[in-house]
Amino acid sequence: MIKQCLILPIRVYQRWISPLFPPTCRYTPTCSNYMLQALQKHGPFKGLLMGIARILRCHPFVRGGIDPVPDKFTLLRNEQPYNKTNDRH
């Protein structure tokens, strides 16, 4: 029940507010999708904390990139492991 109450405003934002502005999220998935996934995976309390931490990380001075919701609760960025095969110059 609490989770659904948290999901509703995010869906409203995605449907009615977000389309009014150009895309600015520096991460994949977007911050709103990250919040939804965190709520589904970690529940209302931890998911909300993770989503808020992600929104605070999304600013013009950050590198951005791929940042999926981790399997274990953390407020830090989910760093992708470095893969030398993807490093082609």
KASUL-V79887 format. One record per residue. RES is the residue in one letter. PSI is psi in degrees with one decimal (NA if undefined). OMEGA is omega in radians with two decimals (NA if undefined). D_FIRST is the distance of its C-alpha to the first C-alpha in Angstrom with 2 decimals. Layout:
res=[RES/RES]
psi=[PSI/PSI]
omega=[OMEGA/OMEGA]
d_first=[D_FIRST/D_FIRST]
//
This chain:
res=[M/I/K/Q/C/L/I/L/P/I/R/V/Y/Q/R/W/I/S/P/L/F/P/P/T/C/R/Y/T/P/T/C/S/N/Y/M/L/Q/A/L/Q/K/H/G/P/F/K/G/L/L/M/G/I/A/R/I/L/R/C/H/P/F/V/R/G/G/I/D/P/V/P/D/K/F/T/L/L/R/N/E/Q/P/Y/N/K/T/N/D/R/H]
psi=[-47.8/-41.0/-42.4/-35.8/-28.8/-31.9/-36.9/-50.2/-30.1/-43.5/-40.2/-45.2/-48.1/-37.6/-41.2/-28.9/-49.1/-41.3/-16.0/-13.5/154.0/153.0/130.1/-4.7/133.9/-4.0/160.1/125.6/165.0/162.8/-38.5/-38.9/-36.2/-45.4/-45.0/-45.2/-39.6/-40.1/-41.7/-42.0/-37.1/1.1/174.4/-42.8/-57.5/-38.4/-41.5/-43.6/-43.1/-40.5/-41.9/-42.4/-39.4/-43.9/-39.5/-27.5/-18.3/92.0/168.8/-17.2/7.6/150.0/-36.1/-158.3/-160.1/127.4/75.1/161.3/123.8/158.5/-29.6/144.7/128.1/151.7/-0.1/164.8/142.1/86.6/132.7/138.9/142.3/131.4/110.8/-27.5/-22.0/-5.5/86.5/125.9/NA]
omega=[3.12/-3.13/3.12/3.10/3.09/-3.12/-3.08/-3.14/3.10/3.10/3.09/3.09/-3.11/-3.05/-2.95/-3.06/-3.10/-3.14/-3.14/-3.07/3.07/3.12/-3.13/-3.10/-3.09/-3.09/2.96/-0.05/3.12/-3.10/3.14/3.07/3.08/3.14/3.12/-3.14/3.12/3.10/3.14/-3.03/-2.99/3.12/-3.00/-3.06/-3.12/3.13/3.10/3.10/3.13/3.13/3.11/3.10/3.12/3.11/3.11/3.09/-3.04/-3.14/-3.03/-3.08/-3.13/3.14/-3.12/3.13/-3.11/-3.10/-3.13/3.08/-3.13/3.11/3.11/-3.12/3.02/3.08/-3.14/3.12/3.11/-3.11/3.06/3.10/3.14/-3.12/-3.08/-3.12/3.11/-3.08/-3.13/-3.12/NA]
d_first=[0.00/3.82/5.40/5.23/6.44/8.88/9.96/10.91/13.66/14.98/15.46/17.13/19.29/20.28/21.17/22.91/23.93/24.80/27.36/29.32/30.34/32.23/30.48/30.81/28.49/30.80/28.61/27.58/24.72/24.16/22.16/19.30/19.28/19.58/16.47/14.47/16.24/15.77/11.97/12.25/15.06/14.43/10.78/9.37/12.37/15.17/14.16/14.16/17.45/18.92/18.21/19.79/22.66/23.25/23.47/25.93/27.95/28.33/31.47/35.00/36.57/34.55/35.85/32.58/32.44/30.20/27.33/24.78/21.72/23.30/22.40/22.68/21.01/23.44/23.76/27.00/27.90/27.84/31.58/32.88/35.75/39.12/40.72/44.46/44.70/42.62/44.96/47.63/49.86]
//
